[in-house]
Amino acid sequence: MGSFSDYWENEMLDHIFGKGSYTPPTIYVALSTADPTDAGSGLSEPSGNGYARKQTSASNWDAASGGALDNANDIAFNEATGSWGTITHFALMDAASGGNMLAHGALSESKTIGSGDTAKFAAGDLDVSLD
């Protein structure tokens, strides 16, 4: 189960308490070979070999219930053209590259991605909750 990053928690609190406005971003799903941590300092994405963050839209996510939500549809990455390493975590980002980490979580099972593999989160498998 994923949780909000420090960045997103602060943005939401500022917005709720009238300290700033917040416009929901386009959310990109990123893969990581290490725990990104709430601060985002541990994010370690694959580089090259066909890897790119996967853009989502509001229709890709179920409505929140009980302080949690998940992906409504499969989220499939491009086919790997070489090794991406062993993926252990995911992160939700607000940009196709760089940007701010919004949320993160550990995979229930690590997955080594090699040439010809396609990383995919089946509908309902990518869970995000408030901590």
CNS distance restraints for C-alpha pairs under 8 A (distance, minus, plus):
assign (resid   1 and name CA) (resid 105 and name CA) 5.69 0.50 0.50
assign (resid   1 and name CA) (resid 106 and name CA) 6.86 0.50 0.50
assign (resid   1 and name CA) (resid 107 and name CA) 7.98 0.50 0.50
assign (resid   1 and name CA) (resid 126 and name CA) 7.44 0.50 0.50
assign (resid   1 and name CA) (resid 127 and name CA) 5.02 0.50 0.50
assign (resid   1 and name CA) (resid 128 and name CA) 5.65 0.50 0.50
assign (resid   1 and name CA) (resid 129 and name CA) 6.76 0.50 0.50
assign (resid   2 and name CA) (resid 103 and name CA) 6.41 0.50 0.50
assign (resid   2 and name CA) (resid 104 and name CA) 4.92 0.50 0.50
assign (resid   2 and name CA) (resid 105 and name CA) 3.77 0.50 0.50
assign (resid   2 and name CA) (resid 106 and name CA) 6.88 0.50 0.50
assign (resid   2 and name CA) (resid 126 and name CA) 7.91 0.50 0.50
assign (resid   2 and name CA) (resid 127 and name CA) 5.86 0.50 0.50
assign (resid   2 and name CA) (resid 128 and name CA) 4.35 0.50 0.50
assign (resid   2 and name CA) (resid 129 and name CA) 5.90 0.50 0.50
assign (resid   3 and name CA) (resid  38 and name CA) 7.90 0.50 0.50
assign (resid   3 and name CA) (resid 103 and name CA) 5.32 0.50 0.50
assign (resid   3 and name CA) (resid 104 and name CA) 5.62 0.50 0.50
assign (resid   3 and name CA) (resid 105 and name CA) 6.30 0.50 0.50
assign (resid   3 and name CA) (resid 128 and name CA) 5.65 0.50 0.50
assign (resid   3 and name CA) (resid 129 and name CA) 5.20 0.50 0.50
assign (resid   3 and name CA) (resid 130 and name CA) 5.61 0.50 0.50
assign (resid   3 and name CA) (resid 131 and name CA) 5.88 0.50 0.50
assign (resid   4 and name CA) (resid   8 and name CA) 6.13 0.50 0.50
assign (resid   4 and name CA) (resid   9 and name CA) 6.22 0.50 0.50
assign (resid   4 and name CA) (resid  38 and name CA) 7.05 0.50 0.50
assign (resid   4 and name CA) (resid 102 and name CA) 5.91 0.50 0.50
assign (resid   4 and name CA) (resid 103 and name CA) 4.10 0.50 0.50
assign (resid   4 and name CA) (resid 104 and name CA) 6.60 0.50 0.50
assign (resid   4 and name CA) (resid 128 and name CA) 7.68 0.50 0.50
assign (resid   4 and name CA) (resid 129 and name CA) 7.17 0.50 0.50
assign (resid   4 and name CA) (resid 130 and name CA) 6.10 0.50 0.50
assign (resid   4 and name CA) (resid 131 and name CA) 6.98 0.50 0.50
assign (resid   5 and name CA) (resid   9 and name CA) 6.18 0.50 0.50
assign (resid   5 and name CA) (resid  37 and name CA) 7.67 0.50 0.50
assign (resid   5 and name CA) (resid  38 and name CA) 4.40 0.50 0.50
assign (resid   5 and name CA) (resid  39 and name CA) 6.18 0.50 0.50
assign (resid   5 and name CA) (resid  40 and name CA) 7.09 0.50 0.50
assign (resid   5 and name CA) (resid 101 and name CA) 6.43 0.50 0.50
assign (resid   5 and name CA) (resid 102 and name CA) 5.21 0.50 0.50
assign (resid   5 and name CA) (resid 103 and name CA) 4.80 0.50 0.50
assign (resid   5 and name CA) (resid 104 and name CA) 6.89 0.50 0.50
assign (resid   6 and name CA) (resid  10 and name CA) 6.25 0.50 0.50
assign (resid   6 and name CA) (resid  38 and name CA) 5.38 0.50 0.50
assign (resid   6 and name CA) (resid  39 and name CA) 5.60 0.50 0.50
assign (resid   6 and name CA) (resid 102 and name CA) 7.98 0.50 0.50
assign (resid   7 and name CA) (resid  11 and name CA) 6.30 0.50 0.50
assign (resid   7 and name CA) (resid  39 and name CA) 7.26 0.50 0.50
assign (resid   7 and name CA) (resid 100 and name CA) 7.30 0.50 0.50
assign (resid   7 and name CA) (resid 101 and name CA) 7.10 0.50 0.50
assign (resid   7 and name CA) (resid 102 and name CA) 6.63 0.50 0.50
assign (resid   8 and name CA) (resid  12 and name CA) 6.09 0.50 0.50
assign (resid   8 and name CA) (resid 101 and name CA) 7.60 0.50 0.50
assign (resid   8 and name CA) (resid 102 and name CA) 5.16 0.50 0.50
assign (resid   8 and name CA) (resid 103 and name CA) 7.40 0.50 0.50
assign (resid   9 and name CA) (resid  13 and name CA) 6.19 0.50 0.50
assign (resid  10 and name CA) (resid  14 and name CA) 6.05 0.50 0.50
assign (resid  11 and name CA) (resid  15 and name CA) 6.15 0.50 0.50
assign (resid  11 and name CA) (resid  20 and name CA) 7.87 0.50 0.50
assign (resid  11 and name CA) (resid  22 and name CA) 6.96 0.50 0.50
assign (resid  12 and name CA) (resid  16 and name CA) 6.04 0.50 0.50
assign (resid  12 and name CA) (resid  22 and name CA) 7.50 0.50 0.50
assign (resid  13 and name CA) (resid  17 and name CA) 6.05 0.50 0.50
assign (resid  14 and name CA) (resid  18 and name CA) 6.02 0.50 0.50
assign (resid  14 and name CA) (resid  19 and name CA) 4.58 0.50 0.50
assign (resid  14 and name CA) (resid  20 and name CA) 5.38 0.50 0.50
assign (resid  14 and name CA) (resid  21 and name CA) 7.53 0.50 0.50
assign (resid  15 and name CA) (resid  19 and name CA) 5.85 0.50 0.50
assign (resid  15 and name CA) (resid  20 and name CA) 5.05 0.50 0.50
assign (resid  15 and name CA) (resid  21 and name CA) 5.20 0.50 0.50
assign (resid  15 and name CA) (resid  22 and name CA) 5.95 0.50 0.50
assign (resid  25 and name CA) (resid  94 and name CA) 5.72 0.50 0.50
assign (resid  26 and name CA) (resid  55 and name CA) 7.23 0.50 0.50
assign (resid  26 and name CA) (resid  56 and name CA) 6.80 0.50 0.50
assign (resid  26 and name CA) (resid  57 and name CA) 6.55 0.50 0.50
assign (resid  26 and name CA) (resid  94 and name CA) 5.90 0.50 0.50
assign (resid  26 and name CA) (resid  95 and name CA) 7.15 0.50 0.50
assign (resid  27 and name CA) (resid  55 and name CA) 6.13 0.50 0.50
assign (resid  27 and name CA) (resid  56 and name CA) 5.57 0.50 0.50
assign (resid  27 and name CA) (resid  57 and name CA) 6.90 0.50 0.50
assign (resid  27 and name CA) (resid  92 and name CA) 6.26 0.50 0.50
assign (resid  27 and name CA) (resid  93 and name CA) 5.69 0.50 0.50
assign (resid  27 and name CA) (resid  94 and name CA) 5.15 0.50 0.50
assign (resid  27 and name CA) (resid  95 and name CA) 7.09 0.50 0.50
assign (resid  28 and name CA) (resid  53 and name CA) 5.83 0.50 0.50
assign (resid  28 and name CA) (resid  54 and name CA) 5.20 0.50 0.50
assign (resid  28 and name CA) (resid  55 and name CA) 4.34 0.50 0.50
assign (resid  28 and name CA) (resid  56 and name CA) 5.82 0.50 0.50
assign (resid  28 and name CA) (resid  92 and name CA) 5.60 0.50 0.50
assign (resid  28 and name CA) (resid  93 and name CA) 5.04 0.50 0.50
assign (resid  28 and name CA) (resid  94 and name CA) 6.15 0.50 0.50
assign (resid  28 and name CA) (resid  95 and name CA) 6.41 0.50 0.50
assign (resid  28 and name CA) (resid  96 and name CA) 6.33 0.50 0.50
assign (resid  29 and name CA) (resid  53 and name CA) 5.52 0.50 0.50
assign (resid  29 and name CA) (resid  54 and name CA) 5.05 0.50 0.50
assign (resid  29 and name CA) (resid  55 and name CA) 6.48 0.50 0.50
assign (resid  29 and name CA) (resid  56 and name CA) 7.41 0.50 0.50
assign (resid  29 and name CA) (resid  90 and name CA) 6.96 0.50 0.50
assign (resid  29 and name CA) (resid  91 and name CA) 5.90 0.50 0.50
assign (resid  29 and name CA) (resid  92 and name CA) 4.75 0.50 0.50
assign (resid  29 and name CA) (resid  93 and name CA) 6.31 0.50 0.50
assign (resid  30 and name CA) (resid  45 and name CA) 7.02 0.50 0.50
assign (resid  30 and name CA) (resid  52 and name CA) 7.71 0.50 0.50
assign (resid  30 and name CA) (resid  53 and name CA) 4.89 0.50 0.50
assign (resid  30 and name CA) (resid  54 and name CA) 6.73 0.50 0.50
assign (resid  30 and name CA) (resid  90 and name CA) 5.59 0.50 0.50
assign (resid  30 and name CA) (resid  91 and name CA) 5.00 0.50 0.50
assign (resid  30 and name CA) (resid  92 and name CA) 6.05 0.50 0.50
assign (resid  30 and name CA) (resid  93 and name CA) 6.91 0.50 0.50
assign (resid  31 and name CA) (resid  44 and name CA) 7.86 0.50 0.50
assign (resid  31 and name CA) (resid  45 and name CA) 5.65 0.50 0.50
assign (resid  31 and name CA) (resid  46 and name CA) 7.22 0.50 0.50
assign (resid  31 and name CA) (resid  53 and name CA) 7.47 0.50 0.50
assign (resid  31 and name CA) (resid  87 and name CA) 6.44 0.50 0.50
assign (resid  31 and name CA) (resid  88 and name CA) 7.87 0.50 0.50
assign (resid  31 and name CA) (resid  89 and name CA) 6.10 0.50 0.50
assign (resid  31 and name CA) (resid  90 and name CA) 4.55 0.50 0.50
assign (resid  31 and name CA) (resid  91 and name CA) 6.29 0.50 0.50
assign (resid  32 and name CA) (resid  36 and name CA) 7.36 0.50 0.50
assign (resid  32 and name CA) (resid  43 and name CA) 5.93 0.50 0.50
assign (resid  32 and name CA) (resid  44 and name CA) 4.86 0.50 0.50
assign (resid  32 and name CA) (resid  45 and name CA) 4.49 0.50 0.50
assign (resid  32 and name CA) (resid  46 and name CA) 6.83 0.50 0.50
assign (resid  32 and name CA) (resid  87 and name CA) 5.54 0.50 0.50
assign (resid  32 and name CA) (resid  88 and name CA) 6.19 0.50 0.50
assign (resid  32 and name CA) (resid  89 and name CA) 5.02 0.50 0.50
assign (resid  32 and name CA) (resid  90 and name CA) 5.61 0.50 0.50
assign (resid  32 and name CA) (resid  91 and name CA) 7.25 0.50 0.50
assign (resid  33 and name CA) (resid  43 and name CA) 7.67 0.50 0.50
assign (resid  33 and name CA) (resid  44 and name CA) 5.48 0.50 0.50
assign (resid  33 and name CA) (resid  45 and name CA) 6.37 0.50 0.50
assign (resid  33 and name CA) (resid  46 and name CA) 7.41 0.50 0.50
assign (resid  33 and name CA) (resid  85 and name CA) 6.80 0.50 0.50
assign (resid  33 and name CA) (resid  86 and name CA) 5.70 0.50 0.50
assign (resid  33 and name CA) (resid  87 and name CA) 4.51 0.50 0.50
assign (resid  33 and name CA) (resid  88 and name CA) 5.18 0.50 0.50
assign (resid  33 and name CA) (resid  89 and name CA) 6.36 0.50 0.50
assign (resid  34 and name CA) (resid  42 and name CA) 6.24 0.50 0.50
assign (resid  34 and name CA) (resid  43 and name CA) 6.26 0.50 0.50
assign (resid  34 and name CA) (resid  44 and name CA) 5.73 0.50 0.50
assign (resid  34 and name CA) (resid  87 and name CA) 7.54 0.50 0.50
assign (resid  34 and name CA) (resid  88 and name CA) 6.09 0.50 0.50
assign (resid  34 and name CA) (resid  89 and name CA) 6.33 0.50 0.50
assign (resid  35 and name CA) (resid  42 and name CA) 5.59 0.50 0.50
assign (resid  35 and name CA) (resid  43 and name CA) 6.41 0.50 0.50
assign (resid  35 and name CA) (resid  44 and name CA) 7.94 0.50 0.50
assign (resid  35 and name CA) (resid  88 and name CA) 7.32 0.50 0.50
assign (resid  35 and name CA) (resid  89 and name CA) 6.02 0.50 0.50
assign (resid  35 and name CA) (resid 105 and name CA) 7.69 0.50 0.50
assign (resid  35 and name CA) (resid 106 and name CA) 7.11 0.50 0.50
assign (resid  36 and name CA) (resid  40 and name CA) 4.82 0.50 0.50
assign (resid  36 and name CA) (resid  41 and name CA) 5.88 0.50 0.50
assign (resid  36 and name CA) (resid  42 and name CA) 3.87 0.50 0.50
assign (resid  36 and name CA) (resid  43 and name CA) 4.01 0.50 0.50
assign (resid  36 and name CA) (resid  44 and name CA) 7.17 0.50 0.50
assign (resid  36 and name CA) (resid  89 and name CA) 7.52 0.50 0.50
assign (resid  36 and name CA) (resid  91 and name CA) 7.36 0.50 0.50
assign (resid  36 and name CA) (resid 104 and name CA) 6.84 0.50 0.50
assign (resid  37 and name CA) (resid  41 and name CA) 6.47 0.50 0.50
assign (resid  37 and name CA) (resid  42 and name CA) 5.88 0.50 0.50
assign (resid  37 and name CA) (resid  43 and name CA) 7.57 0.50 0.50
assign (resid  37 and name CA) (resid 104 and name CA) 7.48 0.50 0.50
assign (resid  38 and name CA) (resid 103 and name CA) 7.56 0.50 0.50
assign (resid  38 and name CA) (resid 104 and name CA) 7.41 0.50 0.50
assign (resid  40 and name CA) (resid 101 and name CA) 6.09 0.50 0.50
assign (resid  43 and name CA) (resid  91 and name CA) 7.83 0.50 0.50
assign (resid  46 and name CA) (resid  51 and name CA) 6.43 0.50 0.50
assign (resid  46 and name CA) (resid  84 and name CA) 5.07 0.50 0.50
assign (resid  46 and name CA) (resid  85 and name CA) 7.01 0.50 0.50
assign (resid  47 and name CA) (resid  51 and name CA) 6.37 0.50 0.50
assign (resid  47 and name CA) (resid  84 and name CA) 7.18 0.50 0.50
assign (resid  49 and name CA) (resid  80 and name CA) 5.77 0.50 0.50
assign (resid  49 and name CA) (resid  81 and name CA) 4.66 0.50 0.50
assign (resid  49 and name CA) (resid  82 and name CA) 4.79 0.50 0.50
assign (resid  49 and name CA) (resid  83 and name CA) 6.73 0.50 0.50
assign (resid  49 and name CA) (resid  84 and name CA) 7.12 0.50 0.50
assign (resid  49 and name CA) (resid 115 and name CA) 7.95 0.50 0.50
assign (resid  50 and name CA) (resid  78 and name CA) 6.48 0.50 0.50
assign (resid  50 and name CA) (resid  79 and name CA) 6.71 0.50 0.50
assign (resid  50 and name CA) (resid  80 and name CA) 5.27 0.50 0.50
assign (resid  50 and name CA) (resid  81 and name CA) 5.55 0.50 0.50
assign (resid  50 and name CA) (resid  82 and name CA) 7.56 0.50 0.50
assign (resid  51 and name CA) (resid  77 and name CA) 7.62 0.50 0.50
assign (resid  51 and name CA) (resid  78 and name CA) 6.71 0.50 0.50
assign (resid  51 and name CA) (resid  79 and name CA) 7.98 0.50 0.50
assign (resid  51 and name CA) (resid  80 and name CA) 6.53 0.50 0.50
assign (resid  51 and name CA) (resid  84 and name CA) 7.50 0.50 0.50
assign (resid  52 and name CA) (resid  77 and name CA) 7.41 0.50 0.50
assign (resid  52 and name CA) (resid  78 and name CA) 7.38 0.50 0.50
assign (resid  52 and name CA) (resid  96 and name CA) 7.72 0.50 0.50
assign (resid  53 and name CA) (resid  77 and name CA) 7.51 0.50 0.50
assign (resid  53 and name CA) (resid  96 and name CA) 6.03 0.50 0.50
assign (resid  53 and name CA) (resid  97 and name CA) 7.47 0.50 0.50
assign (resid  54 and name CA) (resid  75 and name CA) 7.41 0.50 0.50
assign (resid  54 and name CA) (resid  76 and name CA) 7.49 0.50 0.50
assign (resid  54 and name CA) (resid  77 and name CA) 6.14 0.50 0.50
assign (resid  54 and name CA) (resid  96 and name CA) 7.79 0.50 0.50
assign (resid  55 and name CA) (resid  96 and name CA) 7.27 0.50 0.50
assign (resid  56 and name CA) (resid  60 and name CA) 6.01 0.50 0.50
assign (resid  57 and name CA) (resid  61 and name CA) 7.54 0.50 0.50
assign (resid  59 and name CA) (resid  72 and name CA) 7.28 0.50 0.50
assign (resid  60 and name CA) (resid  71 and name CA) 5.71 0.50 0.50
assign (resid  60 and name CA) (resid  72 and name CA) 5.13 0.50 0.50
assign (resid  60 and name CA) (resid  73 and name CA) 5.42 0.50 0.50
assign (resid  61 and name CA) (resid  69 and name CA) 7.20 0.50 0.50
assign (resid  61 and name CA) (resid  70 and name CA) 5.91 0.50 0.50
assign (resid  61 and name CA) (resid  71 and name CA) 4.37 0.50 0.50
assign (resid  61 and name CA) (resid  72 and name CA) 4.70 0.50 0.50
assign (resid  61 and name CA) (resid  73 and name CA) 7.22 0.50 0.50
assign (resid  62 and name CA) (resid  69 and name CA) 5.93 0.50 0.50
assign (resid  62 and name CA) (resid  70 and name CA) 5.75 0.50 0.50
assign (resid  62 and name CA) (resid  71 and name CA) 5.93 0.50 0.50
assign (resid  62 and name CA) (resid  72 and name CA) 5.05 0.50 0.50
assign (resid  63 and name CA) (resid  69 and name CA) 6.20 0.50 0.50
assign (resid  64 and name CA) (resid  68 and name CA) 5.26 0.50 0.50
assign (resid  64 and name CA) (resid  69 and name CA) 4.49 0.50 0.50
assign (resid  64 and name CA) (resid  70 and name CA) 7.84 0.50 0.50
assign (resid  65 and name CA) (resid  69 and name CA) 6.40 0.50 0.50
assign (resid  67 and name CA) (resid 129 and name CA) 5.69 0.50 0.50
assign (resid  67 and name CA) (resid 130 and name CA) 5.84 0.50 0.50
assign (resid  68 and name CA) (resid 127 and name CA) 7.07 0.50 0.50
assign (resid  68 and name CA) (resid 128 and name CA) 5.59 0.50 0.50
assign (resid  68 and name CA) (resid 129 and name CA) 4.10 0.50 0.50
assign (resid  68 and name CA) (resid 130 and name CA) 6.59 0.50 0.50
assign (resid  69 and name CA) (resid 127 and name CA) 5.88 0.50 0.50
assign (resid  69 and name CA) (resid 128 and name CA) 5.50 0.50 0.50
assign (resid  69 and name CA) (resid 129 and name CA) 6.47 0.50 0.50
assign (resid  70 and name CA) (resid 123 and name CA) 7.79 0.50 0.50
assign (resid  70 and name CA) (resid 124 and name CA) 5.34 0.50 0.50
assign (resid  70 and name CA) (resid 125 and name CA) 6.77 0.50 0.50
assign (resid  70 and name CA) (resid 126 and name CA) 5.29 0.50 0.50
assign (resid  70 and name CA) (resid 127 and name CA) 4.38 0.50 0.50
assign (resid  70 and name CA) (resid 128 and name CA) 6.08 0.50 0.50
assign (resid  71 and name CA) (resid  75 and name CA) 7.77 0.50 0.50
assign (resid  71 and name CA) (resid 122 and name CA) 7.98 0.50 0.50
assign (resid  71 and name CA) (resid 123 and name CA) 5.43 0.50 0.50
assign (resid  71 and name CA) (resid 124 and name CA) 5.10 0.50 0.50
assign (resid  71 and name CA) (resid 125 and name CA) 6.74 0.50 0.50
assign (resid  71 and name CA) (resid 126 and name CA) 5.58 0.50 0.50
assign (resid  71 and name CA) (resid 127 and name CA) 7.02 0.50 0.50
assign (resid  72 and name CA) (resid 123 and name CA) 5.16 0.50 0.50
assign (resid  72 and name CA) (resid 124 and name CA) 5.97 0.50 0.50
assign (resid  73 and name CA) (resid 122 and name CA) 6.84 0.50 0.50
assign (resid  73 and name CA) (resid 123 and name CA) 4.38 0.50 0.50
assign (resid  73 and name CA) (resid 124 and name CA) 7.33 0.50 0.50
assign (resid  74 and name CA) (resid 120 and name CA) 6.89 0.50 0.50
assign (resid  74 and name CA) (resid 121 and name CA) 5.63 0.50 0.50
assign (resid  74 and name CA) (resid 122 and name CA) 4.41 0.50 0.50
assign (resid  74 and name CA) (resid 123 and name CA) 4.54 0.50 0.50
assign (resid  75 and name CA) (resid 120 and name CA) 5.56 0.50 0.50
assign (resid  75 and name CA) (resid 121 and name CA) 5.10 0.50 0.50
assign (resid  75 and name CA) (resid 122 and name CA) 6.50 0.50 0.50
assign (resid  75 and name CA) (resid 123 and name CA) 7.37 0.50 0.50
assign (resid  76 and name CA) (resid 118 and name CA) 6.98 0.50 0.50
assign (resid  76 and name CA) (resid 119 and name CA) 6.00 0.50 0.50
assign (resid  76 and name CA) (resid 120 and name CA) 4.20 0.50 0.50
assign (resid  76 and name CA) (resid 121 and name CA) 6.38 0.50 0.50
assign (resid  77 and name CA) (resid 118 and name CA) 6.09 0.50 0.50
assign (resid  77 and name CA) (resid 119 and name CA) 5.46 0.50 0.50
assign (resid  77 and name CA) (resid 120 and name CA) 6.11 0.50 0.50
assign (resid  78 and name CA) (resid 118 and name CA) 6.23 0.50 0.50
assign (resid  78 and name CA) (resid 119 and name CA) 7.58 0.50 0.50
assign (resid  79 and name CA) (resid 115 and name CA) 7.57 0.50 0.50
assign (resid  79 and name CA) (resid 116 and name CA) 5.77 0.50 0.50
assign (resid  79 and name CA) (resid 117 and name CA) 5.62 0.50 0.50
assign (resid  79 and name CA) (resid 118 and name CA) 4.60 0.50 0.50
assign (resid  79 and name CA) (resid 119 and name CA) 7.48 0.50 0.50
assign (resid  80 and name CA) (resid  84 and name CA) 7.22 0.50 0.50
assign (resid  80 and name CA) (resid 113 and name CA) 7.19 0.50 0.50
assign (resid  80 and name CA) (resid 114 and name CA) 6.31 0.50 0.50
assign (resid  80 and name CA) (resid 115 and name CA) 4.95 0.50 0.50
assign (resid  80 and name CA) (resid 116 and name CA) 5.34 0.50 0.50
assign (resid  80 and name CA) (resid 117 and name CA) 5.48 0.50 0.50
assign (resid  80 and name CA) (resid 118 and name CA) 6.21 0.50 0.50
assign (resid  81 and name CA) (resid 114 and name CA) 7.48 0.50 0.50
assign (resid  81 and name CA) (resid 115 and name CA) 4.60 0.50 0.50
assign (resid  81 and name CA) (resid 116 and name CA) 6.03 0.50 0.50
assign (resid  82 and name CA) (resid 114 and name CA) 5.51 0.50 0.50
assign (resid  82 and name CA) (resid 115 and name CA) 4.07 0.50 0.50
assign (resid  82 and name CA) (resid 116 and name CA) 7.45 0.50 0.50
assign (resid  83 and name CA) (resid 113 and name CA) 5.91 0.50 0.50
assign (resid  83 and name CA) (resid 114 and name CA) 4.20 0.50 0.50
assign (resid  83 and name CA) (resid 115 and name CA) 5.70 0.50 0.50
assign (resid  84 and name CA) (resid 112 and name CA) 7.33 0.50 0.50
assign (resid  84 and name CA) (resid 113 and name CA) 5.29 0.50 0.50
assign (resid  84 and name CA) (resid 114 and name CA) 6.14 0.50 0.50
assign (resid  85 and name CA) (resid 112 and name CA) 5.57 0.50 0.50
assign (resid  85 and name CA) (resid 113 and name CA) 5.80 0.50 0.50
assign (resid  85 and name CA) (resid 114 and name CA) 7.19 0.50 0.50
assign (resid  86 and name CA) (resid 110 and name CA) 6.48 0.50 0.50
assign (resid  86 and name CA) (resid 111 and name CA) 5.42 0.50 0.50
assign (resid  86 and name CA) (resid 112 and name CA) 3.98 0.50 0.50
assign (resid  86 and name CA) (resid 113 and name CA) 6.26 0.50 0.50
assign (resid  87 and name CA) (resid 107 and name CA) 7.99 0.50 0.50
assign (resid  87 and name CA) (resid 110 and name CA) 5.60 0.50 0.50
assign (resid  87 and name CA) (resid 111 and name CA) 5.22 0.50 0.50
assign (resid  87 and name CA) (resid 112 and name CA) 5.98 0.50 0.50
assign (resid  87 and name CA) (resid 113 and name CA) 7.20 0.50 0.50
assign (resid  88 and name CA) (resid 106 and name CA) 6.00 0.50 0.50
assign (resid  88 and name CA) (resid 107 and name CA) 5.53 0.50 0.50
assign (resid  88 and name CA) (resid 109 and name CA) 7.21 0.50 0.50
assign (resid  88 and name CA) (resid 110 and name CA) 4.66 0.50 0.50
assign (resid  88 and name CA) (resid 111 and name CA) 6.77 0.50 0.50
assign (resid  89 and name CA) (resid 104 and name CA) 7.21 0.50 0.50
assign (resid  89 and name CA) (resid 105 and name CA) 5.61 0.50 0.50
assign (resid  89 and name CA) (resid 106 and name CA) 4.24 0.50 0.50
assign (resid  89 and name CA) (resid 107 and name CA) 5.19 0.50 0.50
assign (resid  89 and name CA) (resid 110 and name CA) 7.81 0.50 0.50
assign (resid  90 and name CA) (resid 104 and name CA) 5.57 0.50 0.50
assign (resid  90 and name CA) (resid 105 and name CA) 5.56 0.50 0.50
assign (resid  90 and name CA) (resid 106 and name CA) 6.40 0.50 0.50
assign (resid  90 and name CA) (resid 107 and name CA) 6.99 0.50 0.50
assign (resid  91 and name CA) (resid 101 and name CA) 6.63 0.50 0.50
assign (resid  91 and name CA) (resid 102 and name CA) 7.31 0.50 0.50
assign (resid  91 and name CA) (resid 103 and name CA) 5.66 0.50 0.50
assign (resid  91 and name CA) (resid 104 and name CA) 4.11 0.50 0.50
assign (resid  91 and name CA) (resid 105 and name CA) 6.57 0.50 0.50
assign (resid  92 and name CA) (resid 101 and name CA) 5.88 0.50 0.50
assign (resid  92 and name CA) (resid 102 and name CA) 5.33 0.50 0.50
assign (resid  92 and name CA) (resid 103 and name CA) 5.10 0.50 0.50
assign (resid  92 and name CA) (resid 104 and name CA) 6.08 0.50 0.50
assign (resid  93 and name CA) (resid  99 and name CA) 6.61 0.50 0.50
assign (resid  93 and name CA) (resid 100 and name CA) 5.68 0.50 0.50
assign (resid  93 and name CA) (resid 101 and name CA) 4.49 0.50 0.50
assign (resid  93 and name CA) (resid 102 and name CA) 5.41 0.50 0.50
assign (resid  93 and name CA) (resid 103 and name CA) 7.34 0.50 0.50
assign (resid  94 and name CA) (resid  99 and name CA) 5.68 0.50 0.50
assign (resid  94 and name CA) (resid 100 and name CA) 5.62 0.50 0.50
assign (resid  94 and name CA) (resid 101 and name CA) 6.61 0.50 0.50
assign (resid  94 and name CA) (resid 102 and name CA) 6.87 0.50 0.50
assign (resid  95 and name CA) (resid  99 and name CA) 4.98 0.50 0.50
assign (resid  95 and name CA) (resid 100 and name CA) 7.18 0.50 0.50
assign (resid 103 and name CA) (resid 128 and name CA) 7.43 0.50 0.50
assign (resid 104 and name CA) (resid 128 and name CA) 7.81 0.50 0.50
assign (resid 105 and name CA) (resid 128 and name CA) 7.75 0.50 0.50
assign (resid 113 and name CA) (resid 117 and name CA) 5.85 0.50 0.50
assign (resid 113 and name CA) (resid 118 and name CA) 7.48 0.50 0.50
assign (resid 113 and name CA) (resid 119 and name CA) 7.12 0.50 0.50
assign (resid 121 and name CA) (resid 125 and name CA) 5.79 0.50 0.50
assign (resid 121 and name CA) (resid 126 and name CA) 6.31 0.50 0.50
assign (resid 122 and name CA) (resid 126 and name CA) 7.72 0.50 0.50
